[in-house]
Amino acid sequence: MSLEGIKVGFGMTGSFCTFEKAFKAAESLVEAGAEVSPVMSFNAWGISTRFGTAEENRRKIEEICGRKIIASIEEAEPIGPKKLFDILVVAPCTANTLAKLALGISDTPITMAVKSHLRNGRPVVLAISTNDALAGCAKNIGALQNYRNYYFVPYCQDNFTAKPNSVVADFTRINETVEAALKGEQLQPVITAKQ
């Protein structure tokens, strides 16, 4: 399926170790013809790490998408009323963001973007990346998998010996997850063997 002309919001939260995968996923969406608009949480927008400075990360996602980052709650709020996106992807999606979404908290640009987007009954795709997916965060993943309009990029334990509770989505499958979600379908299987 072509994504030609599909308006995709591409949200990034602070799982910095997966930013390179997220950049490649955004590039893949653009290459498939989607009109991709970046959204960043406060942490993703402002924190520099060994995976790149905040400025480098901001510049890179804006270059990929060809659009300015939505980086404030005020900028994110009109997403729903103006029907800016056909679909919203959050990649990476941290445990912190998962918990807020499960509880309906909208205190970051990402959570406000999701809340605003969902008012139109449009799909949200989550590419989770968290060290406690099979511990404290498990209940939030379970809740969101039961909520209407949420779809998950297939995920697996990324290092079950050193980090037995850690799960990361397969970012290379974001395009096909988006295609399925646009049809109202969850790509299966959701839990996969190691990539």
C-alpha positions in Angstrom: 0.0 0.0 0.0 1.3 3.5 -0.9 1.2 6.1 1.8 1.1 8.8 -0.9 -0.6 11.9 0.5 -1.3 10.4 4.0 -0.7 13.0 6.7 1.4 11.4 9.4 2.3 13.0 12.8 5.6 11.5 13.9 6.1 11.9 17.7 9.3 11.2 19.5 9.8 10.8 23.2 12.9 10.4 25.3 14.1 6.8 24.5 17.3 8.3 23.0 19.0 4.9 22.3 16.3 4.3 19.6 16.5 7.7 18.0 18.6 6.5 15.0 15.9 3.8 14.4 13.2 6.5 14.6 15.0 8.7 12.1 15.2 5.8 9.7 11.5 5.0 10.2 10.6 8.7 9.5 12.7 8.5 6.3 10.8 5.4 5.3 7.5 7.0 5.7 8.6 10.0 3.7 9.9 7.7 1.0 6.5 5.9 0.9 4.9 9.3 0.0 3.6 10.3 3.4 3.5 13.9 4.5 5.3 13.6 7.8 5.2 16.3 10.6 7.5 15.9 13.6 6.3 16.3 17.2 8.7 16.0 20.2 8.2 15.7 23.9 9.9 18.2 26.1 12.6 15.7 26.9 13.2 14.5 23.3 13.4 18.2 22.2 15.7 19.4 25.0 18.0 16.8 26.3 21.5 16.1 24.9 22.9 12.5 25.3 25.6 10.3 24.0 23.2 9.5 21.2 23.3 13.1 19.9 22.8 16.6 21.1 19.3 18.0 21.3 20.1 20.5 18.5 21.4 17.7 16.3 18.3 15.6 16.9 16.0 18.4 16.2 17.8 19.4 13.0 17.8 15.8 11.8 14.1 15.2 12.2 13.2 18.5 10.6 15.4 17.8 7.6 13.8 14.4 7.2 10.3 15.7 7.4 10.8 19.1 5.8 8.6 20.6 8.5 9.1 22.4 11.8 8.8 20.4 15.0 5.6 20.8 17.1 7.3 21.2 20.4 4.8 22.8 22.8 1.4 21.9 24.2 0.0 25.0 22.6 1.2 23.9 19.2 -0.1 20.4 19.7 -3.6 21.3 20.8 -4.9 22.3 17.3 -4.0 18.9 15.8 -7.5 17.5 16.4 -9.6 20.6 15.8 -7.8 21.2 12.5 -7.6 17.5 11.6 -3.9 17.9 10.8 -3.1 14.1 10.7 -4.7 11.0 9.2 -2.6 9.0 11.7 -0.2 9.7 14.5 2.9 7.6 15.2 4.8 7.8 18.5 8.3 6.3 17.9 9.9 5.8 20.3 7.2 5.7 22.9 8.6 5.6 26.5 7.0 4.0 29.6 6.4 7.5 30.9 4.4 8.4 27.8 2.5 5.1 27.8 1.5 5.6 31.5 0.2 9.1 30.7 -1.7 8.0 27.7 -3.3 5.1 29.7 -4.4 7.5 32.3 -5.5 10.3 30.0 -2.8 12.8 31.1 -1.9 15.4 28.5 1.0 17.5 29.9 3.6 17.2 27.1 3.4 18.0 23.4 3.1 14.3 22.6 0.4 13.5 25.0 -1.6 16.6 24.0 -1.0 15.6 20.3 -2.4 12.1 21.0 -5.4 13.4 23.0 -6.2 16.1 20.3 -5.8 13.6 17.5 -8.0 10.9 19.1 -11.0 13.3 19.4 -11.5 12.6 15.6 -11.4 8.8 16.2 -8.2 8.5 14.1 -5.5 5.9 14.7 -2.5 6.2 16.9 0.5 3.9 16.4 2.9 3.3 19.3 6.4 2.0 18.9 7.3 1.2 22.5 10.8 1.3 23.9 11.2 0.8 27.6 13.2 -1.1 30.1 10.2 -2.0 32.3 7.6 -3.1 29.7 7.3 -6.5 31.5 7.3 -4.9 35.0 5.7 -1.7 36.1 4.7 -0.6 32.6 3.0 -3.9 31.6 -0.5 -2.8 32.9 -0.3 0.4 30.8 0.6 -1.5 27.7 -2.3 -3.9 28.4 -4.7 -1.0 28.9 -3.7 0.7 25.7 -4.0 -2.5 23.7 -7.6 -2.6 24.8 -8.4 1.0 23.9 -10.0 1.9 20.6 -7.8 3.5 18.0 -4.4 2.5 19.5 -2.2 0.2 17.5 1.2 -1.2 18.4 4.3 -1.8 16.2 5.3 -5.4 16.8 7.7 -5.7 19.7 10.0 -8.1 21.4 12.4 -8.5 24.4 15.5 -6.8 23.2 18.0 -8.3 25.7 16.2 -10.9 28.0 19.4 -11.9 29.8 20.7 -8.5 30.8 17.4 -6.6 30.8 14.6 -9.2 31.2 11.8 -6.6 31.4 12.9 -4.5 28.4 10.9 -4.4 25.2 11.6 -2.5 22.0 9.4 -2.2 18.9 10.6 -3.3 15.5 11.0 0.2 14.0 11.4 -1.4 10.5 7.8 -2.4 10.7 6.3 1.1 11.3 5.2 1.5 7.7 3.2 -1.8 7.6 1.8 -1.0 11.0 0.6 2.3 9.8 -1.0 0.7 6.7 -2.8 -1.8 8.9 -3.9 0.8 11.4 -5.4 3.0 8.6 -7.6 0.0 7.8 -8.5 -0.4 11.5 -6.4 -3.6 11.9 -3.6 -4.5 14.4 -0.6 -5.9 12.7 0.0 -9.4 14.0 1.8 -11.0 15.7 2.2 -8.1 18.2 4.8 -9.9 20.3 7.6 -11.3 18.1 10.8 -13.2 18.4 14.0 -11.1 18.7 14.7 -9.0 15.6 
